[in-house]
Amino acid sequence: MVLYPRLVEQRVADAMLDTRVIMIVGPRQSGKTTLAKKMAKEAMEYYTLDNATTLDSARQDPVGFVRRIDRAVVDEIQRAPELLLAIKESVDIDQRPGRFLLTGSANIMTLPRVADSLAGRMEVVRLLPLAQSEIRTAGSSFLSDAFQNEPKVGEPVIGDDLVAAVLAGGYPEALSRKTLSRKHDWYADYIQAIVQRDVRDVAQIEQIAQMPRLLRILAEHSGQLVNYSGIGAPIGMNHVTTQKYVGIFESLFLAQTVQPWFSNRLKRLTKTPKIHFLDSGLLASLRDLSLDRIRDDRGQFGALLETFVFGEILKLASAAHTRFEFSHFRDKQQNEVDIVVEDRRGRIVGIEIKAAASVTNSDFSGLRILAEECGERFISGMVLYDHHKVIPFGERLSAVPISALWH
């Protein structure tokens, strides 16, 4: 399999020089183990909790298990979260940086006792499936360019080539499959494996057999405002149960809810979050989308492209040395901005996504309202579209090719 350069490598390398514990988190098969082994080289022992014997040892005597370790990679830590308290004790005694490099396929940091146990001792780095800039070994300065209002264009990928890239997604194993149908087969097996193994690690649930079907229903709502009652109704789930189960998909890094942007001055805003899948290939498989189906009905490409762009931006943000907050904007008149990015200084970039090769003035209506509300905090607004040219649309506004994400 191809070994791709990962955008977060430098973040992990820097953390290993000054932080006792580093945890790489992300969905199964996103490349966490490969990256951890690469960063550790031969200087650290390697343990995987997917091995039944190792897992049993870690669960039976976590303190004894950790006590035998000097420096190590521990893979799939969510399978034995009790190890984290033992790791805390160990790194409080021996405070050398880079002692433990952990990977996790579930967001166990949402558990209060876990978050508290390693506070100040651990850096968490998120690794999602491959970004286009990693696949194309092109690098990307998209976010820094956006916050300077200087969009740049990468290698043009338009039309059917763009659709093909979006349909393929970013999981390394899926990308190695030669045809889209083979990729879809891989995603189907992937979903079954996650339900049978990882869901049981993060939650005790009664209707586990319904999880694959719920995920397929959720896929039809990707890019939309969340309506838990509407999502759960086809399989007889109430909104409380549905919200809980969607939260499990979020903890496994398959989907993410995006909160609405808020302003005290602008009262007529929707307060409902949106739901996004984090990989467009997984979403395409769940919705059984192909190049021919999208050619026949281009309308099906919109939500898929929005997922693709959202995932790309999250991947770029994971590698950045600054923190970003993500939200969406929508008012009662249906003016909207798909992605609102805010940096630590409170500066705002608005991004609207359009699955077309042309852009009109009306496509900027939500961005103009957002810009007016933010004032000087608003740095730039862009409509990402299926083209190869940057076209200005007024002060701080422009139509920008989607290829700006990988230049």
C-alpha positions as CSV (number, residue, x, y, z in Angstrom):
1,M,0.0,0.0,0.0
2,V,1.1,3.6,-0.7
3,L,2.6,5.4,2.3
4,Y,1.2,8.9,2.1
5,P,2.8,11.9,3.9
6,R,0.4,13.1,6.6
7,L,-0.3,16.7,7.4
8,V,-0.2,16.2,11.1
9,E,3.2,14.5,11.2
10,Q,5.0,17.7,12.3
11,R,2.4,18.3,15.1
12,V,3.1,14.8,16.4
13,A,6.8,15.2,16.1
14,D,6.8,18.5,18.0
15,A,4.5,17.1,20.7
16,M,6.9,14.2,21.3
17,L,9.6,16.6,22.2
18,D,7.8,18.4,25.0
19,T,4.7,16.3,26.0
20,R,4.6,13.1,28.0
21,V,1.6,11.5,26.3
22,I,0.4,12.0,22.7
23,M,-2.9,10.5,21.5
24,I,-3.7,10.2,17.8
25,V,-7.4,9.9,17.4
26,G,-9.6,9.2,14.3
27,P,-11.7,6.7,12.6
28,R,-10.6,3.1,12.1
29,Q,-8.4,2.6,9.0
30,S,-7.5,6.3,8.7
31,G,-3.8,5.6,9.1
32,K,-3.2,6.1,12.8
33,T,-1.2,2.9,13.4
34,T,1.0,3.6,10.3
35,L,1.7,7.1,11.5
36,A,2.4,6.1,15.1
37,K,4.9,3.4,14.0
38,K,6.5,5.9,11.6
39,M,6.9,8.5,14.4
40,A,8.1,6.0,16.9
41,K,10.6,4.3,14.5
42,E,12.3,1.5,16.5
43,A,12.7,3.5,19.7
44,M,9.4,2.4,21.3
45,E,7.7,-0.9,22.0
46,Y,4.4,-1.6,20.2
47,Y,1.3,-3.0,21.8
48,T,-2.1,-3.3,20.1
49,L,-5.3,-3.8,22.2
50,D,-6.9,-5.5,19.1
51,N,-4.8,-8.5,20.2
52,A,-6.9,-10.6,22.6
53,T,-4.0,-11.6,24.8
54,T,-2.6,-8.1,25.1
55,L,-6.1,-6.7,25.8
56,D,-6.8,-9.2,28.5
57,S,-3.5,-8.4,30.2
58,A,-4.2,-4.7,30.1
59,R,-7.7,-5.1,31.5
60,Q,-6.7,-7.5,34.3
61,D,-3.8,-5.5,35.7
62,P,-3.5,-2.1,34.1
63,V,-0.9,-0.9,36.6
64,G,1.3,-3.9,36.1
65,F,1.0,-3.7,32.4
66,V,2.1,0.0,32.3
67,R,4.8,-0.6,34.9
68,R,6.7,-2.9,32.6
69,I,6.9,-0.1,29.9
70,D,9.6,2.5,29.4
71,R,8.4,4.1,26.1
72,A,5.6,2.6,23.9
73,V,3.0,2.9,21.3
74,V,-0.4,1.6,22.6
75,D,-2.8,1.1,19.7
76,E,-6.6,1.3,20.1
77,I,-6.6,2.6,23.7
78,Q,-10.4,2.9,23.8
79,R,-10.6,-0.8,24.2
80,A,-9.0,-0.5,27.7
81,P,-9.5,3.1,29.0
82,E,-8.5,1.9,32.5
83,L,-4.9,2.0,31.2
84,L,-5.1,5.8,31.2
85,L,-5.1,6.1,35.0
86,A,-2.1,3.8,35.1
87,I,-0.3,5.9,32.4
88,K,-1.0,9.1,34.4
89,E,0.6,7.5,37.5
90,S,3.6,6.4,35.4
91,V,4.2,9.8,33.6
92,D,3.8,11.7,36.9
93,I,6.8,9.7,38.2
94,D,8.9,9.7,35.0
95,Q,8.1,13.0,33.2
96,R,10.2,12.5,30.1
97,P,8.5,13.8,27.0
98,G,7.3,11.3,24.3
99,R,6.9,8.4,26.7
100,F,3.5,7.2,25.4
101,L,2.1,7.5,21.9
102,L,-1.5,6.3,21.9
103,T,-4.0,5.8,19.2
104,G,-7.8,5.7,19.6
105,S,-10.6,5.0,17.2
106,A,-13.2,6.5,19.6
107,N,-13.3,9.8,21.3
108,I,-12.8,8.7,24.8
109,M,-11.9,12.2,25.8
110,T,-15.6,12.8,26.2
111,L,-15.5,10.7,29.4
112,P,-14.9,13.1,32.3
113,R,-12.6,10.7,34.2
114,V,-10.4,10.2,31.1
115,A,-10.2,13.9,30.3
116,D,-9.3,14.8,33.9
117,S,-6.8,12.0,34.3
118,L,-4.4,13.3,31.7
119,A,-5.1,17.0,31.7
120,G,-1.9,18.9,31.2
121,R,0.0,15.7,30.4
122,M,-1.4,14.8,27.0
123,E,-1.8,16.4,23.5
124,V,-4.5,15.0,21.3
125,V,-4.0,15.1,17.5
126,R,-6.9,14.1,15.2
127,L,-6.2,12.1,12.1
128,L,-9.0,11.8,9.6
129,P,-8.9,9.9,6.3
130,L,-6.5,11.3,3.7
131,A,-6.9,14.9,2.5
132,Q,-6.5,15.6,-1.2
133,S,-3.3,17.5,-0.5
134,E,-1.9,14.3,1.0
135,I,-3.1,12.1,-1.8
136,R,-1.6,14.5,-4.4
137,T,1.4,15.3,-2.2
138,A,0.7,18.9,-2.9
139,G,0.5,20.5,0.6
140,S,-2.0,23.2,1.3
141,S,-2.1,26.8,2.7
142,F,-5.8,27.2,2.2
143,L,-6.7,28.3,5.7
144,S,-3.8,30.8,6.1
145,D,-4.6,32.1,2.6
146,A,-8.3,32.5,3.5
147,F,-7.4,34.5,6.6
148,Q,-5.3,36.8,4.5
149,N,-8.0,37.1,1.8
150,E,-5.5,35.8,-0.8
151,P,-7.1,32.6,-2.3
152,K,-4.7,30.5,-4.5
153,V,-5.5,27.8,-6.9
154,G,-4.0,24.3,-6.9
155,E,-4.0,21.7,-9.6
156,P,-7.3,22.1,-11.3
157,V,-9.7,19.2,-10.8
158,I,-13.1,19.8,-12.4
159,G,-16.1,18.1,-13.8
160,D,-16.1,14.3,-13.8
161,D,-12.6,14.3,-12.3
162,L,-13.8,16.2,-9.3
163,V,-16.8,13.9,-8.9
164,A,-14.5,10.9,-9.0
165,A,-12.3,12.3,-6.3
166,V,-15.3,13.0,-4.1
167,L,-16.8,9.6,-4.6
168,A,-13.5,7.9,-3.7
169,G,-13.1,9.6,-0.3
170,G,-9.9,9.4,1.7
171,Y,-9.6,6.0,3.4
172,P,-6.3,4.5,2.3
173,E,-7.6,0.9,2.0
174,A,-10.6,2.1,0.0
175,L,-8.4,4.1,-2.4
176,S,-6.4,1.0,-3.1
177,R,-9.5,-0.7,-4.6
178,K,-9.5,-0.4,-8.4
179,T,-13.2,0.3,-9.1
180,L,-15.9,2.3,-7.4
181,S,-18.0,-0.9,-6.8
182,R,-15.0,-2.5,-5.0
183,K,-14.6,0.7,-2.9
184,H,-18.3,0.5,-2.0
185,D,-17.8,-3.2,-1.0
186,W,-15.0,-2.1,1.3
187,Y,-17.1,0.6,2.9
188,A,-19.9,-1.9,3.5
189,D,-17.6,-4.3,5.3
190,Y,-16.0,-1.4,7.2
191,I,-19.4,-0.4,8.6
192,Q,-20.3,-3.9,9.7
193,A,-16.9,-4.3,11.4
194,I,-17.3,-1.0,13.3
195,V,-20.8,-1.9,14.5
196,Q,-19.7,-5.4,15.7
197,R,-16.5,-4.2,17.4
198,D,-16.1,-0.5,18.2
199,V,-19.7,0.4,19.1
200,R,-19.6,-2.2,21.9
201,D,-16.4,-0.5,23.2
202,V,-18.0,2.9,23.6
203,A,-21.5,2.3,24.6
204,Q,-24.0,-0.3,26.0
205,I,-26.9,-0.1,23.6
206,E,-30.0,-2.3,23.1
207,Q,-30.6,-1.9,19.4
208,I,-27.1,-2.6,18.0
209,A,-28.6,-4.4,15.0
210,Q,-30.3,-1.2,13.9
211,M,-27.0,0.8,13.8
212,P,-26.1,0.1,10.1
213,R,-29.7,1.0,9.0
214,L,-29.6,4.2,11.1
215,L,-26.3,5.1,9.6
216,R,-27.8,4.8,6.1
217,I,-30.7,6.9,7.1
218,L,-28.4,9.5,8.7
219,A,-26.5,9.6,5.4
220,E,-29.6,11.0,3.7
221,H,-29.5,13.9,6.1
222,S,-25.8,14.8,5.8
223,G,-25.4,18.5,5.2
224,Q,-28.9,19.2,6.6
225,L,-30.2,20.7,9.8
226,V,-30.5,18.0,12.5
227,N,-34.0,16.6,13.1
228,Y,-33.6,13.6,15.4
229,S,-37.3,12.7,15.3
230,G,-37.2,12.6,11.5
231,I,-34.0,10.6,11.4
232,G,-35.2,7.9,13.8
233,A,-38.9,7.7,12.6
234,P,-38.2,5.1,9.8
235,I,-36.9,2.6,12.2
236,G,-39.2,3.4,15.1
237,M,-36.7,5.3,17.3
238,N,-37.7,8.3,19.4
239,H,-35.6,11.5,19.2
240,V,-33.9,10.8,22.5
241,T,-32.6,7.3,21.4
242,T,-31.7,8.6,18.0
243,Q,-29.7,11.5,19.4
244,K,-27.8,9.0,21.7
245,Y,-27.0,6.7,18.7
246,V,-25.9,9.6,16.5
247,G,-23.6,10.6,19.3
248,I,-22.0,7.2,19.1
249,F,-21.3,7.7,15.4
250,E,-19.8,11.0,16.3
251,S,-17.6,9.4,19.0
252,L,-16.3,7.0,16.3
253,F,-15.4,9.9,14.0
254,L,-18.0,9.0,11.3
255,A,-20.1,12.1,11.6
256,Q,-20.0,15.5,13.3
257,T,-22.7,18.0,14.3
258,V,-21.8,21.6,13.5
259,Q,-23.3,24.2,15.8
260,P,-25.0,27.3,14.4
261,W,-23.1,30.6,14.4
262,F,-24.5,33.0,16.9
263,S,-24.7,36.7,17.4
264,N,-26.5,38.7,20.1
265,R,-27.2,41.5,17.6
266,L,-28.7,39.3,14.9
267,K,-31.7,37.7,16.5
268,R,-33.3,36.0,13.5
269,L,-30.9,33.0,13.3
270,T,-31.6,29.3,13.3
271,K,-30.4,27.6,16.5
272,T,-30.4,24.1,15.0
273,P,-27.1,22.3,14.3
274,K,-26.2,20.6,11.0
275,I,-24.9,17.0,10.6
276,H,-22.0,16.2,8.4
277,F,-20.3,12.9,7.6
278,L,-16.5,13.2,7.8
279,D,-15.7,11.2,4.6
280,S,-17.3,11.7,1.3
281,G,-16.5,8.1,0.1
282,L,-18.3,6.6,3.0
283,L,-21.2,8.9,2.4
284,A,-21.3,8.0,-1.3
285,S,-21.3,4.3,-0.5
286,L,-24.1,4.7,2.0
287,R,-26.2,6.6,-0.5
288,D,-25.2,4.2,-3.4
289,L,-23.9,7.1,-5.5
290,S,-21.9,6.6,-8.7
291,L,-20.5,8.8,-11.5
292,D,-23.4,7.7,-13.7
293,R,-26.0,8.4,-11.1
294,I,-24.6,11.9,-10.5
295,R,-24.5,12.6,-14.2
296,D,-28.2,11.7,-14.4
297,D,-29.1,13.8,-11.4
298,R,-26.5,16.5,-10.5
299,G,-28.7,17.5,-7.6
300,Q,-27.4,14.5,-5.6
301,F,-23.9,15.9,-5.8
302,G,-24.5,19.0,-3.6
303,A,-24.6,17.3,-0.2
304,L,-21.8,15.0,-1.1
305,L,-19.6,17.9,-2.2
306,E,-20.4,19.8,1.0
307,T,-19.3,16.8,3.1
308,F,-16.1,16.5,1.0
309,V,-15.2,20.2,1.5
310,F,-16.1,20.1,5.2
311,G,-13.8,17.1,5.7
312,E,-11.0,18.6,3.7
313,I,-11.0,21.8,5.9
314,L,-11.2,19.8,9.1
315,K,-8.1,17.9,8.0
316,L,-6.2,21.1,7.2
317,A,-7.2,22.5,10.6
318,S,-6.0,19.4,12.4
319,A,-2.5,20.0,11.1
320,A,-2.4,23.7,11.9
321,H,-0.7,25.1,14.9
322,T,-3.6,27.4,15.7
323,R,-7.1,26.4,16.7
324,F,-10.2,27.0,14.7
325,E,-13.9,26.9,15.5
326,F,-16.4,25.7,12.9
327,S,-20.1,26.6,12.7
328,H,-22.8,27.2,10.1
329,F,-24.9,30.3,9.4
330,R,-28.6,30.4,8.6
331,D,-31.2,33.0,9.2
332,K,-35.0,32.8,9.1
333,Q,-35.0,34.0,5.4
334,Q,-33.0,30.9,4.5
335,N,-29.8,33.0,3.8
336,E,-27.0,30.7,4.8
337,V,-23.3,30.1,4.8
338,D,-22.3,26.4,4.8
339,I,-19.1,26.7,6.9
340,V,-18.1,29.6,9.2
341,V,-14.4,29.4,10.4
342,E,-13.3,31.5,13.3
343,D,-9.7,31.7,14.6
344,R,-8.4,32.4,18.1
345,R,-8.4,36.1,17.4
346,G,-12.1,36.1,16.6
347,R,-11.6,36.6,12.9
348,I,-14.2,35.1,10.5
349,V,-14.0,33.4,7.1
350,G,-17.2,32.3,5.5
351,I,-17.4,29.4,2.9
352,E,-20.3,28.6,0.7
353,I,-20.1,25.4,-1.5
354,K,-21.7,25.1,-4.9
355,A,-21.7,22.0,-7.1
356,A,-21.7,24.0,-10.3
357,A,-19.3,25.6,-12.8
358,S,-20.8,29.0,-12.5
359,V,-21.5,31.4,-9.7
360,T,-24.0,34.3,-9.5
361,N,-24.4,37.3,-7.3
362,S,-27.2,35.7,-5.4
363,D,-24.9,32.9,-4.2
364,F,-23.2,35.5,-1.9
365,S,-26.4,36.6,-0.1
366,G,-25.6,34.7,3.1
367,L,-21.9,35.8,3.0
368,R,-22.9,39.5,2.7
369,I,-25.2,39.3,5.7
370,L,-22.5,37.5,7.7
371,A,-19.9,40.1,6.6
372,E,-22.2,43.0,7.7
373,E,-22.8,41.4,11.1
374,C,-19.1,40.7,11.7
375,G,-17.7,44.0,10.5
376,E,-14.0,44.2,10.7
377,R,-13.8,40.6,12.1
378,F,-14.9,39.3,8.6
379,I,-11.8,38.6,6.6
380,S,-13.1,36.9,3.5
381,G,-16.0,35.1,2.1
382,M,-15.8,32.6,-0.8
383,V,-18.1,30.4,-2.8
384,L,-16.1,27.3,-3.7
385,Y,-17.2,26.0,-7.1
386,D,-16.4,23.6,-9.9
387,H,-14.0,25.7,-11.9
388,H,-10.3,26.8,-12.3
389,K,-10.5,30.6,-11.9
390,V,-10.7,32.9,-8.9
391,I,-13.3,35.6,-9.7
392,P,-13.9,38.7,-7.3
393,F,-17.5,39.5,-6.3
394,G,-17.0,42.6,-4.3
395,E,-15.0,43.6,-1.2
396,R,-13.6,40.5,0.6
397,L,-15.8,38.2,-1.5
398,S,-14.8,35.9,-4.4
399,A,-15.7,32.7,-6.2
400,V,-12.8,30.3,-5.7
401,P,-12.1,26.9,-7.3
402,I,-12.4,23.8,-5.1
403,S,-8.8,23.0,-6.0
404,A,-7.8,25.9,-3.7
405,L,-8.0,23.2,-1.0
406,W,-4.8,21.5,-2.2
407,H,-2.3,23.9,-3.6
